Amino acid sequence: MDLAVNLAPRHPKGLWLTNSVMTSAGTFGADGYGAGLPEGFPLNDLGAVVMKTTTPHSRQGNPEPQLAQLPAGWLNSIGLANPGIEAVIREKAPLWASWPVPVILSIAGERVEEFQELARRVEGTLGIAALEVNVSCPNVEGGLEFGQRPELAAEVTHRVRQVTSLPVIVKLTPNVTDIVEVARAVEAAGADALTLINTVVGMGIDPTTRRPFIGNVLGGLSGPAMKPVALAAVYRVAKVVRVPIIGVGGIVTGADAMEFFLAGASAVQVGSAALGRPQVYLRVLAGIVEAMESQGVQELSQIIGALQT
Ligand SMILES: Cc1cc2nc3c(=O)[nH]c(=O)nc-3n(C[C@H](O)[C@H](O)[C@H](O)COP(=O)(O)O)c2cc1C
């Protein structure tokens, strides 16, 4: 059975994965960088791992509580807490270089120039196979998130593209009027692939205490509750872009992943479902293999975008 996929066909080096199951940014291991995985965890069974979004300087993150479980998902407002790019390159990347799986670093800045600086800083670092540009963070100069304005998302993509030799994946936010417009702009600016989608803005309130579930009041909804939103985004964007799409949002089983492939995704990421339960990645992969076997499908490419309408 052939599960291999090239997520950057228009990049000279490509970005080849042995299978299409990836981790999602911020959810891999206890710290988002793969800490505390069980001894002997088979990293080589993953297609790729995406590390937590890293910013130019360390960030404390938002007030507690940062994560709340809901009946069909999670709310989080981590606030991009991370140790900063220098610490990540010095302390974490050397280990990744020895891992039997491609590592993708998620980056975010508060200004367009900061994205470019991050990409420049990463250049030449062993152990990083690609960048995932997280445009779902506020632009301090303009207020809105970078990914909420097509021209700004495109500018970030272009500036990163200018200074990196790595494949550039851009991860889009669903909190926009028309995600298709942003996807088009980012593709035209040089993105090698798109990750769809980041969390959906949401909130929850405890009516007894009258307090919000999340310290920051507003958070990002993830998990099964958001899967239909993510699938619709993948489906709509896949119709208009040529670059590969990585689907993410509410994937818990192989069947969930199959839905994303049928909608047009070439790979999937598993986020909240794997928080504290890394076996979920392996179960999703096993479920995909099982589904392909039962349908007599030999190559994943036969399923991508094969939705019957
Ligand atoms: C605890 C937590 C932390 C996250 N941190 C990041 C992050 O650093 N960067 C990012 O692009 N997305 C981040 N996300 C969003 C996920 O990568 C993913 O896009 C989203 O949760 C939807 O997938 P899921 O339903 O499988 O969780 C985070 C999500 C959670 C739940």
The ligand as an SDF file (V2000), in Angstrom:
LIG
                    3D

 31 33  0  0  0  0  0  0  0  0999 V2000
   -3.5470   23.2120   23.2630 C   0  0  0  0  0  0  0  0  0  0  0  0
   -3.4800   23.6800   21.8480 C   0  0  0  0  0  0  0  0  0  0  0  0
   -2.3810   24.4340   21.4280 C   0  0  0  0  0  0  0  0  0  0  0  0
   -2.2990   24.8520   20.0940 C   0  0  0  0  0  0  0  0  0  0  0  0
   -1.1920   25.5620   19.7100 N   0  0  0  0  0  0  0  0  0  0  0  0
   -1.0750   25.9300   18.4010 C   0  0  0  0  0  0  0  0  0  0  0  0
    0.0880   26.5920   17.9380 C   0  0  0  0  0  0  0  0  0  0  0  0
    1.0370   26.8310   18.6770 O   0  0  0  0  0  0  0  0  0  0  0  0
    0.1320   26.9440   16.6210 N   0  0  0  0  0  0  0  0  0  0  0  0
   -0.8760   26.6650   15.7380 C   0  0  0  0  0  0  0  0  0  0  0  0
   -0.7700   26.9820   14.5350 O   0  0  0  0  0  0  0  0  0  0  0  0
   -1.9780   26.0050   16.1430 N   0  0  0  0  0  0  0  0  0  0  0  0
   -2.1020   25.6390   17.4420 C   0  0  0  0  0  0  0  0  0  0  0  0
   -3.2080   24.9460   17.8530 N   0  0  0  0  0  0  0  0  0  0  0  0
   -4.2400   24.5810   16.8600 C   0  0  0  0  0  0  0  0  0  0  0  0
   -4.0350   23.1530   16.3580 C   0  0  0  0  0  0  0  0  0  0  0  0
   -2.7730   22.9610   15.7690 O   0  0  0  0  0  0  0  0  0  0  0  0
   -5.1510   22.7500   15.3710 C   0  0  0  0  0  0  0  0  0  0  0  0
   -5.1010   23.5920   14.2310 O   0  0  0  0  0  0  0  0  0  0  0  0
   -6.5300   22.8380   15.9970 C   0  0  0  0  0  0  0  0  0  0  0  0
   -6.5030   22.4560   17.3530 O   0  0  0  0  0  0  0  0  0  0  0  0
   -7.5470   21.9770   15.2610 C   0  0  0  0  0  0  0  0  0  0  0  0
   -7.1840   20.6170   15.2760 O   0  0  0  0  0  0  0  0  0  0  0  0
   -7.7660   19.5540   16.3450 P   0  0  0  0  0  0  0  0  0  0  0  0
   -9.2570   19.6820   16.3280 O   0  0  0  0  0  0  0  0  0  0  0  0
   -7.2670   18.2280   15.8770 O   0  0  0  0  0  0  0  0  0  0  0  0
   -7.2050   19.9510   17.6690 O   0  0  0  0  0  0  0  0  0  0  0  0
   -3.3250   24.5270   19.1890 C   0  0  0  0  0  0  0  0  0  0  0  0
   -4.4290   23.7700   19.6280 C   0  0  0  0  0  0  0  0  0  0  0  0
   -4.5180   23.3470   20.9270 C   0  0  0  0  0  0  0  0  0  0  0  0
   -5.7190   22.5290   21.3520 C   0  0  0  0  0  0  0  0  0  0  0  0
  1  2  1  0
  2  3  1  0
  2 30  2  0
  3  4  2  0
  4  5  1  0
  4 28  1  0
  5  6  2  0
  6  7  1  0
  6 13  1  0
  7  8  2  0
  7  9  1  0
  9 10  1  0
 10 11  2  0
 10 12  1  0
 12 13  2  0
 13 14  1  0
 14 15  1  0
 14 28  1  0
 15 16  1  0
 16 17  1  0
 16 18  1  0
 18 19  1  0
 18 20  1  0
 20 21  1  0
 20 22  1  0
 22 23  1  0
 23 24  1  0
 24 25  2  0
 24 26  1  0
 24 27  1  0
 28 29  2  0
 29 30  1  0
 30 31  1  0
M  END
$$$$
